């Protein structure tokens, strides 16, 4: 949970504030939000939590992340709005880095909440359907769906109708970010396998959510039906 929340907050504070660029063969310069490099790690951690400890554990972490994001947005608003001391000349730079547009904050929080819950739900259901086999199908499959929901919510809410953002541009940026984030999940699959295998051996658990209430708002009723790897 600590790692999940840390990656989530740093991706939104440090990564979201910078547009980086790389040069790709046959494509040329390709701009992207720097947070793209690390935000998908939160999905990897979410996959690990759901696979090992079950949907209930992932649900608790998602709500912890949601609360942390809300508090971060509130704290940023208050601190940026406070009058600076007369001899402190960094207010403009501070506002540029930490000042947040309310619409983008709302879009980010809503997209995270929906995307993470969809990711955990698909991961848990696919584990039951596959009988715990073919881990790669659910780590990648859940990310395809979860990141798809995230991108489909965030970009229209944040930028649709904003000057310079046509409907076509919003669509293509959302599609590009979805593909890149999913690609990161594929690249990180060996790491996910290693962490999940190590945790299952160390913790001695391998939860199958056969009796779990998947509502995001349900009370935690345990961790589902624990089952050995067999």
PyMOL CGO cylinders between C-alpha atoms (Angstrom):
from pymol import cmd
from pymol.cgo import CYLINDER

trace = [
    CYLINDER, 0.00, 0.00, 0.00, 2.83, 2.40, 0.84, 0.3, 1, 1, 1, 1, 1, 1,
    CYLINDER, 2.83, 2.40, 0.84, 4.49, 1.77, -2.52, 0.3, 1, 1, 1, 1, 1, 1,
    CYLINDER, 4.49, 1.77, -2.52, 1.17, 2.08, -4.36, 0.3, 1, 1, 1, 1, 1, 1,
    CYLINDER, 1.17, 2.08, -4.36, 0.31, 5.45, -2.79, 0.3, 1, 1, 1, 1, 1, 1,
    CYLINDER, 0.31, 5.45, -2.79, 3.88, 6.74, -3.18, 0.3, 1, 1, 1, 1, 1, 1,
    CYLINDER, 3.88, 6.74, -3.18, 4.00, 5.99, -6.91, 0.3, 1, 1, 1, 1, 1, 1,
    CYLINDER, 4.00, 5.99, -6.91, 0.54, 7.45, -7.39, 0.3, 1, 1, 1, 1, 1, 1,
    CYLINDER, 0.54, 7.45, -7.39, 1.32, 10.75, -5.65, 0.3, 1, 1, 1, 1, 1, 1,
    CYLINDER, 1.32, 10.75, -5.65, 4.75, 11.22, -7.20, 0.3, 1, 1, 1, 1, 1, 1,
    CYLINDER, 4.75, 11.22, -7.20, 3.41, 10.49, -10.68, 0.3, 1, 1, 1, 1, 1, 1,
    CYLINDER, 3.41, 10.49, -10.68, 0.83, 13.23, -10.22, 0.3, 1, 1, 1, 1, 1, 1,
    CYLINDER, 0.83, 13.23, -10.22, 3.10, 15.76, -8.51, 0.3, 1, 1, 1, 1, 1, 1,
    CYLINDER, 3.10, 15.76, -8.51, 6.44, 15.29, -10.29, 0.3, 1, 1, 1, 1, 1, 1,
    CYLINDER, 6.44, 15.29, -10.29, 5.52, 13.53, -13.51, 0.3, 1, 1, 1, 1, 1, 1,
    CYLINDER, 5.52, 13.53, -13.51, 2.36, 15.41, -14.46, 0.3, 1, 1, 1, 1, 1, 1,
    CYLINDER, 2.36, 15.41, -14.46, 4.04, 18.81, -14.39, 0.3, 1, 1, 1, 1, 1, 1,
    CYLINDER, 4.04, 18.81, -14.39, 6.47, 18.19, -17.24, 0.3, 1, 1, 1, 1, 1, 1,
    CYLINDER, 6.47, 18.19, -17.24, 6.05, 17.47, -20.92, 0.3, 1, 1, 1, 1, 1, 1,
    CYLINDER, 6.05, 17.47, -20.92, 9.12, 15.57, -22.13, 0.3, 1, 1, 1, 1, 1, 1,
    CYLINDER, 9.12, 15.57, -22.13, 10.18, 14.62, -25.64, 0.3, 1, 1, 1, 1, 1, 1,
    CYLINDER, 10.18, 14.62, -25.64, 12.08, 11.74, -27.18, 0.3, 1, 1, 1, 1, 1, 1,
    CYLINDER, 12.08, 11.74, -27.18, 13.17, 11.10, -30.76, 0.3, 1, 1, 1, 1, 1, 1,
    CYLINDER, 13.17, 11.10, -30.76, 11.81, 7.90, -32.25, 0.3, 1, 1, 1, 1, 1, 1,
    CYLINDER, 11.81, 7.90, -32.25, 13.05, 6.24, -35.45, 0.3, 1, 1, 1, 1, 1, 1,
    CYLINDER, 13.05, 6.24, -35.45, 10.81, 7.03, -38.45, 0.3, 1, 1, 1, 1, 1, 1,
    CYLINDER, 10.81, 7.03, -38.45, 8.58, 9.15, -36.20, 0.3, 1, 1, 1, 1, 1, 1,
    CYLINDER, 8.58, 9.15, -36.20, 10.76, 12.03, -35.09, 0.3, 1, 1, 1, 1, 1, 1,
    CYLINDER, 10.76, 12.03, -35.09, 10.22, 14.01, -31.90, 0.3, 1, 1, 1, 1, 1, 1,
    CYLINDER, 10.22, 14.01, -31.90, 7.50, 12.51, -29.70, 0.3, 1, 1, 1, 1, 1, 1,
    CYLINDER, 7.50, 12.51, -29.70, 6.18, 14.61, -26.77, 0.3, 1, 1, 1, 1, 1, 1,
    CYLINDER, 6.18, 14.61, -26.77, 4.66, 12.88, -23.76, 0.3, 1, 1, 1, 1, 1, 1,
    CYLINDER, 4.66, 12.88, -23.76, 3.76, 13.56, -20.15, 0.3, 1, 1, 1, 1, 1, 1,
    CYLINDER, 3.76, 13.56, -20.15, 6.70, 12.55, -17.98, 0.3, 1, 1, 1, 1, 1, 1,
    CYLINDER, 6.70, 12.55, -17.98, 4.37, 10.86, -15.50, 0.3, 1, 1, 1, 1, 1, 1,
    CYLINDER, 4.37, 10.86, -15.50, 3.80, 8.20, -18.13, 0.3, 1, 1, 1, 1, 1, 1,
    CYLINDER, 3.80, 8.20, -18.13, 7.14, 6.65, -17.18, 0.3, 1, 1, 1, 1, 1, 1,
    CYLINDER, 7.14, 6.65, -17.18, 6.07, 5.76, -13.66, 0.3, 1, 1, 1, 1, 1, 1,
    CYLINDER, 6.07, 5.76, -13.66, 2.28, 5.91, -13.32, 0.3, 1, 1, 1, 1, 1, 1,
    CYLINDER, 2.28, 5.91, -13.32, 1.81, 2.41, -14.86, 0.3, 1, 1, 1, 1, 1, 1,
    CYLINDER, 1.81, 2.41, -14.86, 3.84, 1.04, -11.94, 0.3, 1, 1, 1, 1, 1, 1,
    CYLINDER, 3.84, 1.04, -11.94, 0.75, 1.69, -9.79, 0.3, 1, 1, 1, 1, 1, 1,
    CYLINDER, 0.75, 1.69, -9.79, -1.14, -0.75, -12.02, 0.3, 1, 1, 1, 1, 1, 1,
    CYLINDER, -1.14, -0.75, -12.02, 1.62, -3.31, -11.60, 0.3, 1, 1, 1, 1, 1, 1,
    CYLINDER, 1.62, -3.31, -11.60, 1.37, -2.96, -7.82, 0.3, 1, 1, 1, 1, 1, 1,
    CYLINDER, 1.37, -2.96, -7.82, -2.41, -3.22, -8.09, 0.3, 1, 1, 1, 1, 1, 1,
    CYLINDER, -2.41, -3.22, -8.09, -2.02, -6.44, -10.08, 0.3, 1, 1, 1, 1, 1, 1,
    CYLINDER, -2.02, -6.44, -10.08, 0.31, -7.87, -7.43, 0.3, 1, 1, 1, 1, 1, 1,
    CYLINDER, 0.31, -7.87, -7.43, -2.11, -6.98, -4.63, 0.3, 1, 1, 1, 1, 1, 1,
    CYLINDER, -2.11, -6.98, -4.63, -5.10, -8.52, -6.40, 0.3, 1, 1, 1, 1, 1, 1,
    CYLINDER, -5.10, -8.52, -6.40, -3.26, -11.64, -7.54, 0.3, 1, 1, 1, 1, 1, 1,
    CYLINDER, -3.26, -11.64, -7.54, -1.74, -12.46, -4.16, 0.3, 1, 1, 1, 1, 1, 1,
    CYLINDER, -1.74, -12.46, -4.16, -4.09, -10.99, -1.54, 0.3, 1, 1, 1, 1, 1, 1,
    CYLINDER, -4.09, -10.99, -1.54, -7.35, -10.70, -3.47, 0.3, 1, 1, 1, 1, 1, 1,
    CYLINDER, -7.35, -10.70, -3.47, -9.74, -7.96, -4.54, 0.3, 1, 1, 1, 1, 1, 1,
    CYLINDER, -9.74, -7.96, -4.54, -10.49, -6.89, -0.98, 0.3, 1, 1, 1, 1, 1, 1,
    CYLINDER, -10.49, -6.89, -0.98, -6.88, -5.93, -0.32, 0.3, 1, 1, 1, 1, 1, 1,
    CYLINDER, -6.88, -5.93, -0.32, -6.66, -4.07, -3.62, 0.3, 1, 1, 1, 1, 1, 1,
    CYLINDER, -6.66, -4.07, -3.62, -9.90, -2.23, -2.79, 0.3, 1, 1, 1, 1, 1, 1,
    CYLINDER, -9.90, -2.23, -2.79, -8.44, -0.95, 0.48, 0.3, 1, 1, 1, 1, 1, 1,
    CYLINDER, -8.44, -0.95, 0.48, -5.34, 0.31, -1.32, 0.3, 1, 1, 1, 1, 1, 1,
    CYLINDER, -5.34, 0.31, -1.32, -7.36, 2.02, -4.04, 0.3, 1, 1, 1, 1, 1, 1,
    CYLINDER, -7.36, 2.02, -4.04, -9.39, 3.90, -1.45, 0.3, 1, 1, 1, 1, 1, 1,
    CYLINDER, -9.39, 3.90, -1.45, -6.17, 4.83, 0.36, 0.3, 1, 1, 1, 1, 1, 1,
    CYLINDER, -6.17, 4.83, 0.36, -4.79, 6.18, -2.92, 0.3, 1, 1, 1, 1, 1, 1,
    CYLINDER, -4.79, 6.18, -2.92, -8.02, 8.04, -3.61, 0.3, 1, 1, 1, 1, 1, 1,
    CYLINDER, -8.02, 8.04, -3.61, -7.89, 9.71, -0.20, 0.3, 1, 1, 1, 1, 1, 1,
    CYLINDER, -7.89, 9.71, -0.20, -4.23, 10.59, -0.67, 0.3, 1, 1, 1, 1, 1, 1,
    CYLINDER, -4.23, 10.59, -0.67, -4.96, 12.19, -4.06, 0.3, 1, 1, 1, 1, 1, 1,
    CYLINDER, -4.96, 12.19, -4.06, -7.81, 14.27, -2.62, 0.3, 1, 1, 1, 1, 1, 1,
    CYLINDER, -7.81, 14.27, -2.62, -5.64, 15.44, 0.26, 0.3, 1, 1, 1, 1, 1, 1,
    CYLINDER, -5.64, 15.44, 0.26, -2.76, 16.24, -2.10, 0.3, 1, 1, 1, 1, 1, 1,
    CYLINDER, -2.76, 16.24, -2.10, -5.05, 18.35, -4.28, 0.3, 1, 1, 1, 1, 1, 1,
    CYLINDER, -5.05, 18.35, -4.28, -6.43, 20.18, -1.22, 0.3, 1, 1, 1, 1, 1, 1,
    CYLINDER, -6.43, 20.18, -1.22, -2.97, 20.79, 0.23, 0.3, 1, 1, 1, 1, 1, 1,
    CYLINDER, -2.97, 20.79, 0.23, -1.66, 22.07, -3.11, 0.3, 1, 1, 1, 1, 1, 1,
    CYLINDER, -1.66, 22.07, -3.11, -4.57, 24.48, -3.39, 0.3, 1, 1, 1, 1, 1, 1,
    CYLINDER, -4.57, 24.48, -3.39, -4.11, 25.84, 0.14, 0.3, 1, 1, 1, 1, 1, 1,
    CYLINDER, -4.11, 25.84, 0.14, -0.31, 26.18, 0.02, 0.3, 1, 1, 1, 1, 1, 1,
    CYLINDER, -0.31, 26.18, 0.02, -0.26, 27.82, -3.42, 0.3, 1, 1, 1, 1, 1, 1,
    CYLINDER, -0.26, 27.82, -3.42, -3.03, 30.23, -2.42, 0.3, 1, 1, 1, 1, 1, 1,
    CYLINDER, -3.03, 30.23, -2.42, -1.27, 31.40, 0.76, 0.3, 1, 1, 1, 1, 1, 1,
    CYLINDER, -1.27, 31.40, 0.76, 0.25, 34.90, 0.37, 0.3, 1, 1, 1, 1, 1, 1,
    CYLINDER, 0.25, 34.90, 0.37, 4.03, 34.63, -0.05, 0.3, 1, 1, 1, 1, 1, 1,
    CYLINDER, 4.03, 34.63, -0.05, 6.45, 36.52, 2.14, 0.3, 1, 1, 1, 1, 1, 1,
    CYLINDER, 6.45, 36.52, 2.14, 7.56, 39.81, 0.52, 0.3, 1, 1, 1, 1, 1, 1,
    CYLINDER, 7.56, 39.81, 0.52, 11.18, 38.71, 0.22, 0.3, 1, 1, 1, 1, 1, 1,
    CYLINDER, 11.18, 38.71, 0.22, 10.34, 35.27, -1.23, 0.3, 1, 1, 1, 1, 1, 1,
    CYLINDER, 10.34, 35.27, -1.23, 10.54, 35.53, -5.00, 0.3, 1, 1, 1, 1, 1, 1,
    CYLINDER, 10.54, 35.53, -5.00, 9.56, 32.03, -6.08, 0.3, 1, 1, 1, 1, 1, 1,
    CYLINDER, 9.56, 32.03, -6.08, 5.77, 32.28, -6.05, 0.3, 1, 1, 1, 1, 1, 1,
    CYLINDER, 5.77, 32.28, -6.05, 5.42, 32.23, -9.85, 0.3, 1, 1, 1, 1, 1, 1,
    CYLINDER, 5.42, 32.23, -9.85, 7.64, 29.17, -10.17, 0.3, 1, 1, 1, 1, 1, 1,
    CYLINDER, 7.64, 29.17, -10.17, 5.81, 27.49, -7.29, 0.3, 1, 1, 1, 1, 1, 1,
    CYLINDER, 5.81, 27.49, -7.29, 2.46, 28.11, -8.94, 0.3, 1, 1, 1, 1, 1, 1,
    CYLINDER, 2.46, 28.11, -8.94, 3.77, 26.77, -12.26, 0.3, 1, 1, 1, 1, 1, 1,
    CYLINDER, 3.77, 26.77, -12.26, 4.85, 23.50, -10.62, 0.3, 1, 1, 1, 1, 1, 1,
    CYLINDER, 4.85, 23.50, -10.62, 2.21, 22.93, -7.94, 0.3, 1, 1, 1, 1, 1, 1,
    CYLINDER, 2.21, 22.93, -7.94, -0.71, 25.03, -9.09, 0.3, 1, 1, 1, 1, 1, 1,
    CYLINDER, -0.71, 25.03, -9.09, -3.40, 22.68, -10.32, 0.3, 1, 1, 1, 1, 1, 1,
    CYLINDER, -3.40, 22.68, -10.32, -6.33, 23.33, -12.62, 0.3, 1, 1, 1, 1, 1, 1,
    CYLINDER, -6.33, 23.33, -12.62, -9.46, 22.07, -10.77, 0.3, 1, 1, 1, 1, 1, 1,
    CYLINDER, -9.46, 22.07, -10.77, -10.85, 20.43, -13.90, 0.3, 1, 1, 1, 1, 1, 1,
    CYLINDER, -10.85, 20.43, -13.90, -7.68, 18.41, -14.46, 0.3, 1, 1, 1, 1, 1, 1,
    CYLINDER, -7.68, 18.41, -14.46, -7.51, 17.42, -10.79, 0.3, 1, 1, 1, 1, 1, 1,
    CYLINDER, -7.51, 17.42, -10.79, -11.10, 16.19, -10.89, 0.3, 1, 1, 1, 1, 1, 1,
    CYLINDER, -11.10, 16.19, -10.89, -10.46, 14.29, -14.11, 0.3, 1, 1, 1, 1, 1, 1,
    CYLINDER, -10.46, 14.29, -14.11, -7.31, 12.69, -12.68, 0.3, 1, 1, 1, 1, 1, 1,
    CYLINDER, -7.31, 12.69, -12.68, -9.01, 11.53, -9.48, 0.3, 1, 1, 1, 1, 1, 1,
    CYLINDER, -9.01, 11.53, -9.48, -12.08, 10.19, -11.30, 0.3, 1, 1, 1, 1, 1, 1,
    CYLINDER, -12.08, 10.19, -11.30, -9.99, 8.36, -13.91, 0.3, 1, 1, 1, 1, 1, 1,
    CYLINDER, -9.99, 8.36, -13.91, -7.72, 6.82, -11.28, 0.3, 1, 1, 1, 1, 1, 1,
    CYLINDER, -7.72, 6.82, -11.28, -10.64, 5.61, -9.16, 0.3, 1, 1, 1, 1, 1, 1,
    CYLINDER, -10.64, 5.61, -9.16, -12.53, 4.02, -12.04, 0.3, 1, 1, 1, 1, 1, 1,
    CYLINDER, -12.53, 4.02, -12.04, -9.48, 2.64, -13.83, 0.3, 1, 1, 1, 1, 1, 1,
    CYLINDER, -9.48, 2.64, -13.83, -7.97, 0.99, -10.76, 0.3, 1, 1, 1, 1, 1, 1,
    CYLINDER, -7.97, 0.99, -10.76, -11.22, -0.64, -9.68, 0.3, 1, 1, 1, 1, 1, 1,
    CYLINDER, -11.22, -0.64, -9.68, -11.83, -1.97, -13.19, 0.3, 1, 1, 1, 1, 1, 1,
    CYLINDER, -11.83, -1.97, -13.19, -8.25, -3.27, -13.31, 0.3, 1, 1, 1, 1, 1, 1,
    CYLINDER, -8.25, -3.27, -13.31, -8.65, -5.10, -9.99, 0.3, 1, 1, 1, 1, 1, 1,
    CYLINDER, -8.65, -5.10, -9.99, -12.06, -6.51, -10.96, 0.3, 1, 1, 1, 1, 1, 1,
    CYLINDER, -12.06, -6.51, -10.96, -10.84, -7.88, -14.30, 0.3, 1, 1, 1, 1, 1, 1,
    CYLINDER, -10.84, -7.88, -14.30, -7.71, -9.28, -12.67, 0.3, 1, 1, 1, 1, 1, 1,
    CYLINDER, -7.71, -9.28, -12.67, -9.69, -11.11, -9.99, 0.3, 1, 1, 1, 1, 1, 1,
    CYLINDER, -9.69, -11.11, -9.99, -12.29, -12.47, -12.41, 0.3, 1, 1, 1, 1, 1, 1,
    CYLINDER, -12.29, -12.47, -12.41, -9.72, -13.66, -14.93, 0.3, 1, 1, 1, 1, 1, 1,
    CYLINDER, -9.72, -13.66, -14.93, -7.85, -15.48, -12.16, 0.3, 1, 1, 1, 1, 1, 1,
    CYLINDER, -7.85, -15.48, -12.16, -11.00, -17.51, -11.48, 0.3, 1, 1, 1, 1, 1, 1,
    CYLINDER, -11.00, -17.51, -11.48, -11.66, -18.12, -15.19, 0.3, 1, 1, 1, 1, 1, 1,
    CYLINDER, -11.66, -18.12, -15.19, -8.10, -19.33, -15.82, 0.3, 1, 1, 1, 1, 1, 1,
    CYLINDER, -8.10, -19.33, -15.82, -7.86, -21.34, -12.61, 0.3, 1, 1, 1, 1, 1, 1,
    CYLINDER, -7.86, -21.34, -12.61, -4.81, -19.35, -11.57, 0.3, 1, 1, 1, 1, 1, 1,
    CYLINDER, -4.81, -19.35, -11.57, -2.86, -20.27, -14.71, 0.3, 1, 1, 1, 1, 1, 1,
    CYLINDER, -2.86, -20.27, -14.71, -1.42, -18.00, -17.43, 0.3, 1, 1, 1, 1, 1, 1,
    CYLINDER, -1.42, -18.00, -17.43, -0.71, -15.04, -15.16, 0.3, 1, 1, 1, 1, 1, 1,
    CYLINDER, -0.71, -15.04, -15.16, 0.42, -12.91, -18.10, 0.3, 1, 1, 1, 1, 1, 1,
    CYLINDER, 0.42, -12.91, -18.10, -3.07, -13.01, -19.64, 0.3, 1, 1, 1, 1, 1, 1,
    CYLINDER, -3.07, -13.01, -19.64, -4.63, -11.30, -16.64, 0.3, 1, 1, 1, 1, 1, 1,
    CYLINDER, -4.63, -11.30, -16.64, -1.82, -8.86, -15.84, 0.3, 1, 1, 1, 1, 1, 1,
    CYLINDER, -1.82, -8.86, -15.84, -1.91, -7.59, -19.42, 0.3, 1, 1, 1, 1, 1, 1,
    CYLINDER, -1.91, -7.59, -19.42, -5.65, -8.09, -19.96, 0.3, 1, 1, 1, 1, 1, 1,
    CYLINDER, -5.65, -8.09, -19.96, -6.63, -6.21, -16.81, 0.3, 1, 1, 1, 1, 1, 1,
    CYLINDER, -6.63, -6.21, -16.81, -4.29, -3.36, -17.72, 0.3, 1, 1, 1, 1, 1, 1,
    CYLINDER, -4.29, -3.36, -17.72, -5.73, -3.12, -21.24, 0.3, 1, 1, 1, 1, 1, 1,
    CYLINDER, -5.73, -3.12, -21.24, -9.20, -2.64, -19.78, 0.3, 1, 1, 1, 1, 1, 1,
    CYLINDER, -9.20, -2.64, -19.78, -8.22, -0.58, -16.73, 0.3, 1, 1, 1, 1, 1, 1,
    CYLINDER, -8.22, -0.58, -16.73, -5.94, 1.81, -18.59, 0.3, 1, 1, 1, 1, 1, 1,
    CYLINDER, -5.94, 1.81, -18.59, -8.54, 2.05, -21.33, 0.3, 1, 1, 1, 1, 1, 1,
    CYLINDER, -8.54, 2.05, -21.33, -11.12, 3.24, -18.79, 0.3, 1, 1, 1, 1, 1, 1,
    CYLINDER, -11.12, 3.24, -18.79, -8.56, 5.60, -17.23, 0.3, 1, 1, 1, 1, 1, 1,
    CYLINDER, -8.56, 5.60, -17.23, -7.69, 7.24, -20.56, 0.3, 1, 1, 1, 1, 1, 1,
    CYLINDER, -7.69, 7.24, -20.56, -11.32, 7.33, -21.75, 0.3, 1, 1, 1, 1, 1, 1,
    CYLINDER, -11.32, 7.33, -21.75, -12.32, 9.26, -18.61, 0.3, 1, 1, 1, 1, 1, 1,
    CYLINDER, -12.32, 9.26, -18.61, -9.32, 11.50, -18.02, 0.3, 1, 1, 1, 1, 1, 1,
    CYLINDER, -9.32, 11.50, -18.02, -8.70, 13.12, -21.41, 0.3, 1, 1, 1, 1, 1, 1,
    CYLINDER, -8.70, 13.12, -21.41, -12.30, 14.07, -22.30, 0.3, 1, 1, 1, 1, 1, 1,
    CYLINDER, -12.30, 14.07, -22.30, -12.95, 15.36, -18.77, 0.3, 1, 1, 1, 1, 1, 1,
    CYLINDER, -12.95, 15.36, -18.77, -9.68, 17.29, -18.63, 0.3, 1, 1, 1, 1, 1, 1,
    CYLINDER, -9.68, 17.29, -18.63, -9.36, 18.70, -22.16, 0.3, 1, 1, 1, 1, 1, 1,
    CYLINDER, -9.36, 18.70, -22.16, -12.53, 18.35, -24.26, 0.3, 1, 1, 1, 1, 1, 1,
    CYLINDER, -12.53, 18.35, -24.26, -13.66, 21.83, -25.23, 0.3, 1, 1, 1, 1, 1, 1,
    CYLINDER, -13.66, 21.83, -25.23, -10.44, 23.49, -24.03, 0.3, 1, 1, 1, 1, 1, 1,
    CYLINDER, -10.44, 23.49, -24.03, -8.88, 25.93, -26.48, 0.3, 1, 1, 1, 1, 1, 1,
    CYLINDER, -8.88, 25.93, -26.48, -6.52, 24.10, -28.81, 0.3, 1, 1, 1, 1, 1, 1,
    CYLINDER, -6.52, 24.10, -28.81, -7.97, 20.69, -27.97, 0.3, 1, 1, 1, 1, 1, 1,
    CYLINDER, -7.97, 20.69, -27.97, -10.21, 19.42, -30.76, 0.3, 1, 1, 1, 1, 1, 1,
    CYLINDER, -10.21, 19.42, -30.76, -12.27, 16.26, -30.30, 0.3, 1, 1, 1, 1, 1, 1,
    CYLINDER, -12.27, 16.26, -30.30, -9.94, 14.48, -32.71, 0.3, 1, 1, 1, 1, 1, 1,
    CYLINDER, -9.94, 14.48, -32.71, -6.84, 15.54, -30.77, 0.3, 1, 1, 1, 1, 1, 1,
    CYLINDER, -6.84, 15.54, -30.77, -8.38, 14.39, -27.47, 0.3, 1, 1, 1, 1, 1, 1,
    CYLINDER, -8.38, 14.39, -27.47, -9.17, 11.01, -29.02, 0.3, 1, 1, 1, 1, 1, 1,
    CYLINDER, -9.17, 11.01, -29.02, -5.69, 10.46, -30.48, 0.3, 1, 1, 1, 1, 1, 1,
    CYLINDER, -5.69, 10.46, -30.48, -3.87, 11.58, -27.32, 0.3, 1, 1, 1, 1, 1, 1,
    CYLINDER, -3.87, 11.58, -27.32, -6.04, 9.29, -25.20, 0.3, 1, 1, 1, 1, 1, 1,
    CYLINDER, -6.04, 9.29, -25.20, -5.45, 6.40, -27.60, 0.3, 1, 1, 1, 1, 1, 1,
    CYLINDER, -5.45, 6.40, -27.60, -1.69, 6.99, -27.66, 0.3, 1, 1, 1, 1, 1, 1,
    CYLINDER, -1.69, 6.99, -27.66, -1.41, 7.17, -23.88, 0.3, 1, 1, 1, 1, 1, 1,
    CYLINDER, -1.41, 7.17, -23.88, -3.48, 3.99, -23.54, 0.3, 1, 1, 1, 1, 1, 1,
    CYLINDER, -3.48, 3.99, -23.54, -1.21, 2.10, -25.94, 0.3, 1, 1, 1, 1, 1, 1,
    CYLINDER, -1.21, 2.10, -25.94, 1.98, 3.36, -24.27, 0.3, 1, 1, 1, 1, 1, 1,
    CYLINDER, 1.98, 3.36, -24.27, 0.80, 2.56, -20.74, 0.3, 1, 1, 1, 1, 1, 1,
    CYLINDER, 0.80, 2.56, -20.74, -0.29, -0.91, -21.78, 0.3, 1, 1, 1, 1, 1, 1,
    CYLINDER, -0.29, -0.91, -21.78, 3.05, -1.40, -23.49, 0.3, 1, 1, 1, 1, 1, 1,
    CYLINDER, 3.05, -1.40, -23.49, 4.78, -0.60, -20.20, 0.3, 1, 1, 1, 1, 1, 1,
    CYLINDER, 4.78, -0.60, -20.20, 2.77, -3.36, -18.53, 0.3, 1, 1, 1, 1, 1, 1,
    CYLINDER, 2.77, -3.36, -18.53, 3.99, -5.82, -21.16, 0.3, 1, 1, 1, 1, 1, 1,
    CYLINDER, 3.99, -5.82, -21.16, 7.60, -4.76, -20.62, 0.3, 1, 1, 1, 1, 1, 1,
    CYLINDER, 7.60, -4.76, -20.62, 7.25, -5.08, -16.84, 0.3, 1, 1, 1, 1, 1, 1,
    CYLINDER, 7.25, -5.08, -16.84, 5.60, -8.52, -17.00, 0.3, 1, 1, 1, 1, 1, 1,
    CYLINDER, 5.60, -8.52, -17.00, 8.80, -10.41, -15.95, 0.3, 1, 1, 1, 1, 1, 1,
    CYLINDER, 8.80, -10.41, -15.95, 9.13, -8.11, -12.93, 0.3, 1, 1, 1, 1, 1, 1,
    CYLINDER, 9.13, -8.11, -12.93, 5.48, -8.70, -12.03, 0.3, 1, 1, 1, 1, 1, 1,
    CYLINDER, 5.48, -8.70, -12.03, 5.98, -12.47, -12.29, 0.3, 1, 1, 1, 1, 1, 1,
    CYLINDER, 5.98, -12.47, -12.29, 9.02, -12.34, -10.00, 0.3, 1, 1, 1, 1, 1, 1,
    CYLINDER, 9.02, -12.34, -10.00, 7.33, -10.23, -7.31, 0.3, 1, 1, 1, 1, 1, 1,
    CYLINDER, 7.33, -10.23, -7.31, 4.12, -12.27, -7.33, 0.3, 1, 1, 1, 1, 1, 1,
    CYLINDER, 4.12, -12.27, -7.33, 6.01, -15.57, -7.14, 0.3, 1, 1, 1, 1, 1, 1,
    CYLINDER, 6.01, -15.57, -7.14, 8.18, -14.32, -4.27, 0.3, 1, 1, 1, 1, 1, 1,
    CYLINDER, 8.18, -14.32, -4.27, 5.19, -12.99, -2.30, 0.3, 1, 1, 1, 1, 1, 1,
    CYLINDER, 5.19, -12.99, -2.30, 3.15, -16.16, -2.72, 0.3, 1, 1, 1, 1, 1, 1,
    CYLINDER, 3.15, -16.16, -2.72, 6.01, -18.25, -1.43, 0.3, 1, 1, 1, 1, 1, 1,
    CYLINDER, 6.01, -18.25, -1.43, 6.78, -15.88, 1.43, 0.3, 1, 1, 1, 1, 1, 1,
    CYLINDER, 6.78, -15.88, 1.43, 3.20, -15.18, 2.51, 0.3, 1, 1, 1, 1, 1, 1,
    CYLINDER, 3.20, -15.18, 2.51, 1.81, -18.63, 1.83, 0.3, 1, 1, 1, 1, 1, 1,
    CYLINDER, 1.81, -18.63, 1.83, -1.38, -17.20, 0.28, 0.3, 1, 1, 1, 1, 1, 1,
    CYLINDER, -1.38, -17.20, 0.28, -2.93, -17.30, -3.16, 0.3, 1, 1, 1, 1, 1, 1,
    CYLINDER, -2.93, -17.30, -3.16, -6.41, -15.78, -2.97, 0.3, 1, 1, 1, 1, 1, 1,
    CYLINDER, -6.41, -15.78, -2.97, -9.21, -16.64, -5.38, 0.3, 1, 1, 1, 1, 1, 1,
    CYLINDER, -9.21, -16.64, -5.38, -12.14, -14.20, -5.11, 0.3, 1, 1, 1, 1, 1, 1,
    CYLINDER, -12.14, -14.20, -5.11, -14.87, -16.78, -5.53, 0.3, 1, 1, 1, 1, 1, 1,
    CYLINDER, -14.87, -16.78, -5.53, -17.12, -15.35, -2.79, 0.3, 1, 1, 1, 1, 1, 1,
    CYLINDER, -17.12, -15.35, -2.79, -16.14, -11.69, -2.94, 0.3, 1, 1, 1, 1, 1, 1,
    CYLINDER, -16.14, -11.69, -2.94, -18.52, -8.75, -3.17, 0.3, 1, 1, 1, 1, 1, 1,
    CYLINDER, -18.52, -8.75, -3.17, -16.91, -6.71, -5.93, 0.3, 1, 1, 1, 1, 1, 1,
    CYLINDER, -16.91, -6.71, -5.93, -18.69, -3.45, -5.19, 0.3, 1, 1, 1, 1, 1, 1,
    CYLINDER, -18.69, -3.45, -5.19, -16.13, -0.67, -4.58, 0.3, 1, 1, 1, 1, 1, 1,
    CYLINDER, -16.13, -0.67, -4.58, -18.30, 0.48, -1.67, 0.3, 1, 1, 1, 1, 1, 1,
    CYLINDER, -18.30, 0.48, -1.67, -18.82, -2.91, 0.01, 0.3, 1, 1, 1, 1, 1, 1,
    CYLINDER, -18.82, -2.91, 0.01, -17.51, -3.57, 3.47, 0.3, 1, 1, 1, 1, 1, 1,
    CYLINDER, -17.51, -3.57, 3.47, -14.49, -5.82, 3.49, 0.3, 1, 1, 1, 1, 1, 1,
    CYLINDER, -14.49, -5.82, 3.49, -15.78, -9.30, 4.31, 0.3, 1, 1, 1, 1, 1, 1,
    CYLINDER, -15.78, -9.30, 4.31, -12.46, -11.10, 4.27, 0.3, 1, 1, 1, 1, 1, 1,
    CYLINDER, -12.46, -11.10, 4.27, -10.13, -11.92, 1.45, 0.3, 1, 1, 1, 1, 1, 1,
    CYLINDER, -10.13, -11.92, 1.45, -12.27, -14.30, -0.56, 0.3, 1, 1, 1, 1, 1, 1,
    CYLINDER, -12.27, -14.30, -0.56, -11.60, -17.99, -0.77, 0.3, 1, 1, 1, 1, 1, 1,
    CYLINDER, -11.60, -17.99, -0.77, -7.92, -18.78, -0.26, 0.3, 1, 1, 1, 1, 1, 1,
    CYLINDER, -7.92, -18.78, -0.26, -6.67, -21.59, -2.42, 0.3, 1, 1, 1, 1, 1, 1,
    CYLINDER, -6.67, -21.59, -2.42, -3.29, -23.21, -2.89, 0.3, 1, 1, 1, 1, 1, 1,
    CYLINDER, -3.29, -23.21, -2.89, -1.51, -23.00, -6.20, 0.3, 1, 1, 1, 1, 1, 1,
    CYLINDER, -1.51, -23.00, -6.20, -1.87, -26.73, -6.74, 0.3, 1, 1, 1, 1, 1, 1,
]
cmd.load_cgo(trace, "trace")
